[in-house]
Amino acid sequence: MQRARRRQDGHRRASEEVQDLAAVWLSKESLSLLAKKGWDAMEYDEKLARFRQAHLNPFNKQLGPRQHEQGAGEEALDVASEEAPPQLRPGEPEFRCTERVMDLGLSEDHFSRPVGLFLASDLQQLRQAIEECKQVILELPEHSEKQKDAVVRLIHLRLKLQELKDPSDEEPNIRVLLEHRFYKEKSKSVKQACDKCNTIIWGLIQTWYTCTGCYYRCHSKCLNLISKPCVRSKVSHQAEYELNICPETGLDSQDYRCAECRAPISLRGVPSEARQCDYTGQYYCSHCHWNDLAIIPARVVHNWDFEPRKVSRCSMRYLALMVSRPVLRLREINPLLFNYVEELVEIRKLRQDILLMKPYFITCKEAMEARLLLQLQDRQHFVENDEMYSVQDLLDAHTGRLGCSLTETHTLFAKHIKLDCERCQAKGFVCELCREGDVLFPFDSHTSVCTDCSAVFHRDCYYDNSTTCPKCARLTLRKQSLFQDPAPDVDA
């Protein structure tokens, strides 16, 4: 009984020390682990010599279980003769050295180079280490812990390779290329994609830039490879849309090449897949066309269709910059659209009323101090004309947001003119046809405005009276009296 306990204690100490040795050999920083455990070189050599003298080789699994137990027991007795082990406490579970416990991942030859420990310092060695790590991953059992560790090592090797390719040297914060104004990004946690090479930008180890004009993102190493000028320059010099729906001319007109980078493409995907941009109608390669979705202005204006469609990267950036620019004159492009879209009719009436309120605010000191016109700061073209629209205006009109916001602004403006400000109230009109009722304003719904003199009348009075406008008649008589022949006065 006493021999069995000593044998069990010997197995337990051997297993613990073998685990420590295996951990030391598997770690890349073995010296630091040795320092943590308080082992120096002398103690390590002594422990290794003791294991060799004891003939305890857990890596040798060719011995049978019975032979292994006998050999371990004999050597455990020799060790116990020199150093008495502590007795087991009552209730303490017995230690059973089964095959599953003794395996512990120690069947490999850890005293040679550990599996997956690839040391490399230059690009060639790193590429070779990556290939070796891939081969090790394929050979290891699937979903095993060793395979997961090898995958982690592969990721670190690839990051190291990318770091050597793109060194983090000091680079200028501003770069100007092809009208792009690139600023060096300082964000390290945001994961972006390079618009040039179509790969992920690892902010922790890579330097990357963003154009402040068109938001073009790329690695620092890809800056000199950019061939497309900044889209912001096109928006500044020629702000207009393609108003033909998907004007396709055919892949043969492009010489079976990408419309942007001129790479060979085909509809069969050899050598590269041809992807059509629904905005320009041209075909692009997979590097220049990422299947981004955008609203097509031509489909909105002609069909009132707001379904997003696939566009190229260049078209997507152009449409994103143009979305708030009022360049669509709907009355000229498609005047019938107002007959079928009720929201546009309501918005046009509200815009016309706001234009009639503008003269009141310009001449009102209180309105200028309160900056009422800045309520439409995001849509400043609403206080300049009632014809121009942007794609964002049409999208908001389709969803109903534009009508609600314009109604609130219209109510606020009318309240200032008719109730809050006495100066604006004094600029109202009295109907000269019936001379009854309250003070009238040109933006009231029940009034009509003379197109010649801008006088305001009740709508019923204006259309029922067949005579001319009283104010126009009065102005005509005044002009005639001013331009009468002054000859008799001169003779006198």
Salt bridges, closest charged atoms under 4 A:
ASP9 OD1 - ARG12 NH2 3.21
GLU17 OE2 - ARG50 NH2 3.34
ASP20 OD1 - LYS37 NZ 3.79
GLU92 OE2 - ARG12 NH1 3.62
GLU94 OE1 - ARG96 NH2 3.55
GLU99 OE2 - LYS61 NZ 3.62
ASP103 OD1 - LYS61 NZ 3.86
GLU108 OE2 - LYS146 NZ 2.96
GLU131 OE2 - LYS134 NZ 3.82
GLU132 OE1 - ARG113 NH2 3.61
ASP195 OD1 - ARG313 NH2 2.54
ASP195 OD2 - ARG317 NH1 3.80
GLU273 OE1 - ARG275 NE 3.47
ASP278 OD2 - ARG299 NE 2.90
ASP292 OD2 - ARG313 NH1 3.03
ASP305 OD2 - ARG309 NH1 3.04
GLU307 OE1 - ARG309 NH2 3.63
GLU332 OE2 - ARG329 NE 3.70
ASP353 OD1 - LYS349 NZ 2.84
ASP353 OD2 - HIS410 NE2 3.25
ASP386 OD2 - ARG331 NH2 3.67
GLU387 OE1 - ARG329 NH1 2.60
GLU387 OE2 - ARG331 NH1 3.71
ASP393 OD1 - ARG379 NH1 2.37
ASP393 OD2 - HIS381 NE2 2.70
ASP396 OD2 - ARG379 NH2 2.54
ASP396 OD1 - ARG401 NH2 2.92
ASP420 OD2 - LYS415 NZ 3.02
GLU432 OE1 - ARG474 NH1 3.31
ASP444 OD1 - LYS418 NZ 3.09
